[in-house]
Amino acid sequence: MLIKKIYLLLCCFLAFYSAKAQNWGGGVDDAGLHFGFTFQYIASEYKILKKENWRDPFIDPDTGLPVSGSLKSISSKSSPGFGIGFVVNQRINENADFRFTPSLVFNDRLAYYDFEGEETPIEKKVQATMVELPLSLKIKSDRRNNFRAYVIGGAKYAIDIASKKRSNDAPNAPMDKFLKNRKNFLSYEAGFGFDLYFEYFKMSPEIKLSYSFNDVLKNDPSPYSAPIDKLQLRHVTFSLFFE
């Protein structure tokens, strides 16, 4: 639903822009190397792959006794976040660029555990402050007046710079433990966008999907990590680039 609303908003904006704009230069595309900045809205959620015995009650390794009821479900839902970053763009030719877009991202991730005997599912929130380092190839259409479309794809390395502060749960009882994620991981990503040329700069709205290559779960003996075989992270990112 969010993507549909953003798409409709972009279409309306583009129609208005095409009707009003002059044929501005957009000389930024002629530079071999240029820079810019970006603002991002992010929606993230987990893809949860469960173990065969995921429903079993969790057994406390210290006492050998069950500390939870059987699991009825594990789920995740989309959680918003935001980011700011820079753009380093290397021109390859008229229709291709190589891009490096380091960003600082603030984003929560949510998982829900529905145990028998509990009135409501238990929410586990993973708060992340990520430094993301994407490398991308941007393939552009020919320019038409002050507009061109593009597709983009690549990979990114992400590292959580605040993970230790938010995962110290050693004194906690088993049911009060945290769901923990790995400090760093790799993702692949792909998306599309539009270059809109103004008199002195270029603005590019972009939608991009990213998916972690590997498991982001940090395994430890808790009722929240034990039922999960693999935890992967999915992002939908809407960005505005100014170059």
N, C-alpha and C positions, 0 to 999 in steps of 0.2 A: 504494500500500500504506500509506504514512504517513497519507494523508487518511482512508482507511478505518478505521485504528486510532484516529485522533483522533475520528472520527464515532461509533464504538462507545463510546469512553470518555465522550463527552459525553452520549450517550443513557442510559448507566448512571447517570451523575451526576444527570441531570435527573429520572430516575425516582425515585431516592433523595431528591432535594431536594424534589420535589413532595409526597412522602409525609410528610416531616418538618416542612416549613416552616410558620410561622405567617403570618398575613396582615399582613406588615410594611408600613410606610407608603411607603418609597421616595420621600420628598418631593423628591428630587433632580430628578425629572421635572417638578415644578411650577415650578422656577426658570427664569426667562427665560434666564439665562446661568450655566453652571456649569463646573467644571474637574475634571480628574482626571489619571491617569497610566496608562501601559501598558508591558507587557513583551511582546516579540515573538520568535518563532522563525521563521526565514526559510529557505526552500530556493529557490535560484536556478539557472537554466541558460540557455544561449544557444540561440536559433534561428539557425542558420547558413545563409545563402543564398550559394551558391558561384558564381563566374564560370564562363563556358563553358570556359575554358582552365585551370581550377583544378588540373588534374593536372600541368601543365608544371613542370619544374624551375625553381627561382628563379635568375635571372641577377643577379649582383652588379653594380649600376650603376657601381661604381668600376673594376672590372676587366673587365667584359663576359663573365665566365666563370660557368658554373653552379656553385652551391655546395651544392645539395641534389639528392637523387634525385627521381623523380616521386612525386607524392602518390597514395596509395591511398585515404585517407579523412580526413575532418575531422569530429570529433564533439564533443559536450559532454555532461556528466552533471551531475546535481543536486549542489549544494554547500551545506552548512548555514551559517547565520549567526545573529546575534541583534541585537536592538535595544531601546532604551528611549526613552520619549517622554512627551509631555504631551497632554492633551485639552482643547480649548476647544469647548464645545457650546452652540449657540444654539437654543433651542426655537422652532419655527415654529408648531406646533399639537400637539394630542394625539398625532398619528400621524406627525409629521415633525420632524426636527432637521437643522440645518446644522452640520457638524463640521470643525474644523481640528486636525490631530493631528501636529505636528512631532516628528520622531524622529531619533535618532542610530543609524545602522545599521552594523554591522561584518560584512562578507560577502566571501567569496572566490568567484571565478568561474573555471570550468575549461574548457579546450579541449584536444583531443588531436589531434595530427598524426601520421599513419602514413605515413612516407616509405619508398620502396623503398631497401633497403640498411641500414635500421635494424632492430635486433632487436625493439625495443618502441616503441610510439607515444611521441612527445615530448609531455609535459604542459606546458601554458602556464597559469600561475595568475595571475589579475588580483586583487590585493588591494585592496579598496575600503573606505574609511571615508566613509559617505554621510550628509549632512544631507538628510532627505526632508521635503517640505512638502505633505502631501495635503489637498485640499479635497473634502469628500464630502457627499452628501445621504443621510440615513438615514430609511428608511420603515419604521415600526413597526406591528405588529399591535396590536389592543386588548389591554390587560393582563388576564391571568387569574391571580388570586391574586398570587403573587410571580414571575410568569414572563411574558415576551412575546418573540416572535420578530421579527426584522427583516432587511431586505436593505439593502445600502449600495452606492453607486457614485459615482465621481467621477474626478478626475485628480490627479496629483502631479508636482511638480518636484523633481528630485534633483540634488545637487551633491556631487562628490567633493572633500573638503577635504584629501586627502593625495596627490593624483594626481601632482604634480610630483616628490615624493620617491621615488616608486616607478616612474618611467618614464624615468629618465636612463640611456640605454643607448648613448650616443654612442661610447664607446670599444670597445664590444663587437663581436666578429665577427658576420657576418650570422646564423649559426645560433644565436647566443647573444642575439639581440635579444629584446625583450619583445613580447607582444601588448598593445596599448594601447587603452584605451577613452576616449571623450570625457569631459570633466570634468563636464558636466551634460547632462541629457536630461529629456524629458517622458514620462509613462506614463499610460495609463488603467487603472482598476481597478474591480472589482466583487466582492461577497462577501455573506455572510450571517452571522448570529450570534444570540445569545440574551441578553436582559437578565434577570439573576437578582437578586432584591431581598433584601437582608439587613437586619438591624435598623437599621444606621447607614450603610450604603453599598450601592452596586449594582456587581455584577461581570458583565462581558460577555465570554464566549469568542466569538471571531470567526475565520472563515477567509476570506481574501481573495486573489484572483488579480490580478496586474498585468502589463501588457505594454507595452513601450516603443513610443511612437508612431514614433520615427525610428531611424535607424542609430546605434548606440553605438560603432561602430568608428572609431578614429582612424587614418587611413591614413598609413602611412610605408613606405619601401622595405625590407621585410623578408620572409622566407619565410613569415611567419605572417599578415600582413595582405594580401599580394598575391593569394592565391587567393580571398579573400572579397569578395563583392559587397556584402553587407549583413549586419550582425550586430545582432540584436535580443535584448532581455533579458526573461526571464520570471521572475516571483517568485510563490511561494506563501507566504503569511504567516499564521501562527497567532498571534493576539494575545489577551492577557488585559487587559481594561480595568477600572480601578477608579475609580468616580466617586462 
